[in-house]
């Protein structure tokens, strides 16, 4: 008699999976989306408007936050909300006060709202 399970050797071992199931993955930005976001963010850094950013991957949305200073509230939030894709578009830009600046299905067009428009200067 070996040292197996009491009651017989015909008991099958079972596998217990730890952690969260794979179906509950967080929403993330893909490489193309990050390229569009970082392109506009780079221009904001070059102009001195922003200095820091944060990326959050949550269960229902992905958020790219743009900060002037790390200790402050974000100037802008670029959010990807897949469940709104069919109705209003998956992407939205929100300002510091919580106002929606632009919403849509095309990320490049949505983040274009953050572009600084050239000003006419008289000499």
N, C-alpha and C positions, 0 to 999 in steps of 0.2 A: 504494500500500500504506500503510494507516494504521498507527499505532503500537499495534495491539491485542496480543492474546496470540499468542506465537510458535506457529506451526503452524496458523493459520487463524482466521477470524472466527466460526466456528460453535460456539465454546465458550460455554456458558451460565455466567453468574456464579453463585457460590453464596454463601449467607448462613451465617455462623458466629455462633451465639448465645453470648454470654458470660454468665457468672453462673450461678446455680442455676436449674434448671427450675422452672416454676410449680407442679408437682405436689408439691414439697417445701416447702410453706408452713408456717410456724410456727403453733402453736396460739395463739389470742388470746382475750381476753374481749370479748364484744360490749357494746353500750351498756347493755342491760338488766342484764347481769351486773355491770358496773362500778357501776351505780346501787345495786344491792343491797350490794355490797362497800363502797362509799364511804359508804353510809348508816350501817353499823355502825362503820366506821373513824372517821367524824365524831364519833360518840358516845364512842368510846374516846379521841379527842383532847380532847374537851370534859371528860371525867372525869380527864384527866391521865395516863391509863394508857399512851398511846403518843404519839410525836412525829414519826415518819417512816415512810415506806413505800417499797417498791420493787416494780416489775412486771417480770417476766421472761417473754418469749415464746420457748419452746423448741420443738424439733421434735415432742415427744410430749406436752407439757403447757404450761399457762400458770400462773404462780405470782404471787400477790399476797402479799408479805411485810410484816408489821407489826412495827415496831421501837420500843422504848422510847427508845433512843439510836442514832444512826447507826452508831456504832463497835461495837455489840454484835451478837450473833446475833439473828435475828428471834424475837419473842415467839410469833407465830403465822404459819403459812403457809396460805393458802387456795389450793388447787390445782384446776385443771380438767384432767382426764385423759380425753379423749374415748374412748379404746379401752376404758375400764372402764365406759362408760355403760350397756351392756346387762347387765352382771353386777352391779356394786356401786353404780352411780351415778357420774356423771362428776365430782362435787365432793367434796372432802375438806378438813377443817380439821385441821392438825397443830400440836401445841404445840412449845415450845422443846426439849423432851427427845426429840422424834420420835414421841410417842404420837399416835395418831389419836383426835381428840375426837369427830368426827362425820363420817359419810360418807352420801351419798345423791344422788338425782337432782334434788331441788328445792333450788336454791342458797339461797333465803330461809330455808328450814328448817335447812339445814346451818350457815349463818353465825349463826343464832340462838343457837347454843351459846356464842357469844362475848358475848352480852348479859349484863350484870350483873343478877342477881336482886335485887329489893328486899329489904332486911333489916328485920326488925321491931325497932324501937327503943323501949325503955321510957323514959318520962319521969319 
